[in-house]
Amino acid sequence: MQLYPSLMLSAIVKHYLIIKHDHDGYADYRLFSDGNPGLVFHFKDPFLQVNACESGSKQPHSFLYGQMTHFNDIKSVGKLDMLIVVLHPHGLHALTNLSAYELNNTITPLRTVFGQEGSDMEEQVLSSKSPSEAIKAIEKLLICRVNRFQKQDGLMHGALDLIYQANGMIAVADLIQKLPVTERQLERKFKEQVGIAPKKFIDVIKFQHFLKSLQKSSSDINLSQVVYACGYYDQAHLNNCFKRQTGVTPMQYRHHDHLLAINLMQVL
């Protein structure tokens, strides 16, 4: 379920996502980038982070996460009850005043970044009686931090708007032609405020547009039609992008019945 932020936070928070699942055993999930950083609150059992070297370390009950440059495998160990604050691409920089690239591929407890404010917010959110009460507690802190740190950057907003309007089907050269910026300046701004290079971000938004188009298409629509409509040269090009982004094939994703979010799927 998606809920939307107050007007005062609409430039920083994209939406709130509530994920619940009553499965009471172990389950494997795959998470991949949607171009947005965010904050996570676990009301029940946190996920385990899984990697090749360790059996898994439990996520904090509340944390912020940066841009992902590769997909991640996580494991649920019980019932899921999560509130995710999905931020706009520049949202972490606006809230923390940190360079976004320093937070890439990380999860950081709220108290580590926000100090006592983060500890207080975790306590208020996790003890709340309803999603609306939890969101009210979140927005109280976020509004304070936006007022403290946010600096309007018209050029970055212009670049992001152009990329979203084109659904990622735009080249960096087109951005430079339309905006008063050099390629080097644009690279620096994206690294600082978004966390990844503009070309990488464009690829993520283009891929997300493909996933949304795929979900909306009926099962009798030929996959190639969606591929070409979303700006991919051919099926082979899309397959390579898909495998790199998610670790599965387009057909495996299309026929998947266990999506918790567009970029969070159960691995069977």
N, C-alpha and C positions, 0 to 999 in steps of 0.2 A: 504494500500500500504506500502511495506517495502522498505527502502533505507539503504544502508550500509555505515559504517563510513570510514574515512580516515585510511590509514595504521597505522598512529601514535596512533590512538585510538582503533584499532581493538582488543586489549587485554582487554579493559575496556568496550567499547560499543559493544553490540551484534548487534543491528540494530536500525533504527528509524522507528517508526510506525505512519502512518498518518490515522486518523479516521475521516470520515465526514459522517454526516447524516442530511438530510434536513427535517426530521420530526419536526414540529413546535409546538408540544404540549408536555405534560408531558408523560414520559415513564420510566418504572422501569427496572433497570439492576442489574445483579449479577456479581460480580468480585471475582475471586478466584486465588490462587497462581499459578504461573508458575515457581517459583524458582528464579526469577530475580527482583531486585529492579529497580528503574528508576527515571526519571524526566518527568514531565508533563507540557505542555503549552496549555492553553485554549485560542483559538483565538476568540471564541464566548461565549456562555453561559456555565459557569462551572457547573459541577454536584452538586447536593445536596447530602451530606452524610446522610444516613438514619440509625437510630438505634431505639431500643425499647422505649427509654426514651424521644426522641426529635422528632419533626416533620422534622428536617433536617437543617444542616448548610452548607452554600455554600462553595465549595472548593475555594482556592486561584486561581488566573489566572496562576500562575506558582508555582510548588512545587516539592519536591522530596519525594519518598515513599520507605519504607523499605520492608522487607519480611513480607508476610501475613501468619499468622498461622490459620486463619479461613476465610471463605468467607464473603464478605461484600455486602450489598445492597446500591445502589446509584440510584439517580433519575435525569433524564435530564429535563430541564425546557424550552428548546428551541432547536435551531439547534446546532448540534455538529460540531466542527472543532478543532481537537486536534492533537498535535505533541507529541509523547511519545518517550523519549530516553530510550530504553530498555538496561539496563546494564547487564554485566556478574555478576554472583552471588556475587563476591567479589568487585564489582565496586564502591559501596558507600563508603566502607572502604578506597579504593584507592584514592577516590576523596576528602574525608572529613577528613580522619585520625581519625574518630570516631569509636567506637566499634559498629559493625553493629547491635548487638542485642538491642542496645539502640533505634534504629530506627524501630524496628519491629512494625507492625500494626499502623504506624503513617504516616501522611502527614505533611510536614514541608515546609513553604514558603521558596523559594530560598534565599531571603534576610536574613532570620534567620540564615542560615548555611553559606552562601557565602558572607554575608555583602553587601557592595556597589557593588562588582562584580556581585552578584546575581541580584540586582536591575537593573544594567546596562544591563545584559544579557536579563532579562525579557523585558525591553523596546525595545532592538534591535530585539529580536525574534518576539514579538507581533506586531511590526510595519513593519516587513519584507514583501516584495511583493511576495515571492515565497518560497516553501519548501527549495530549495537549499540555498537561502539567509539566511533563519532561521537557517539551519544546520551549515552554515559557522560561524554564530555568536556564536552558541552553542560550536562548536569545538574550537574556539579561547580560550574560558575560560577553557574548560575541559583539553586541552593540557597543559595549564599553571599549572593547579592543579595537573595533573598527574606527571608532572616534579617536582612539589614541594613535593608531598607526597608519590608517589608510591614506594614501596619497593618490589622487586621481591621475591616471596616465592615459590621456586621450589617444595616444598612438597605439598603445597595447590594446585598448578597447576597440579601436578601429581595426587592428589586425585580426583580433579574435572574431569580431562581427563578420568580417569578410570571409573568414574560414568557415564559420557556421552557416552563413548564407549560401555558400557554395557547396555545403555538405562535404567539405574536404577535397572537392574536385577543383583545386586551385594550386598554382605553383608559387614557390617563394618569390620568383621573379615578378609575378603578377602583384604580389603584396608590395614589393619595393617600387614598382611602377605607380601604384595607386596611393602610396603613403610617403610622407617626407622623411624617409629613413634609408640608410645604407644597409646592405646585407650584414655587415659586421655589427652594426648597432642593433639590428633586429635579433641576431643570434644572442647578443649579450642580454637584451631585455627578456627574451624568452627563457634563457637559462636562469636569470635572476628571479623572475616573477612566476614562471610556469614550471620550470625545472628541466625541461627538455628543449631541444632545438626546434625551430618552427617546422622544418621538414618532417621530423618525427611526429610532432603534434598533428600536423595535417594528415599524416598517414593514419593516425589513431581515429581522428574524426571521420575520415572517409570510411574506415573499417566499421565504425559504429553505425554510420548511415546504412552500410550494407546489411548489418545485422538487423536493424530495425525494418528495412525493406524486406528482408528475408522472412521475418516474423509476420509481416502483414500480408505477404503473398500466399495465395492458396496453394495447396499441395500439387495441383495439376499444372501450375506454372513452371515452365522449364527454367532450371537454375541459371542457364546462360543468359536469359533475358534480364534477370536481376543483376547478374555480373556486369553486363555491358551498360545497363542503366546507371550503375553506381560508379562508372569510370574506370573499371578494370579492363585491360587489353583483351584478355581471353581467360578461359577457365584455368589454365596452368598458372597464370599470373596470380589469380585469386587464390588458388590452392596453396601456393607458396606463402602468400601473405597470411592466409588463415592458419596454416600450420605453425608459422612463426609466432603469431599472436596468441593462439589458444592451445596449441599442441594436439588439436583434433582436426578432422576434415569438415568441410562445409555440410556434407550430408549427415555426418554424425551429429552436428549441432542442430541441423534443421529438424531432425526426427527425435530430438531429446525431449523427454517428458519431465525432467527434473531440474528446471531452471529456477533458481531463487531470485535472480536478477539477470539482466541482459548479459552481464559479464561475470556471473557467478553460477556455475553449473555443477551438479553432482557428477562425479566420475564413477561409472558403474563397472 
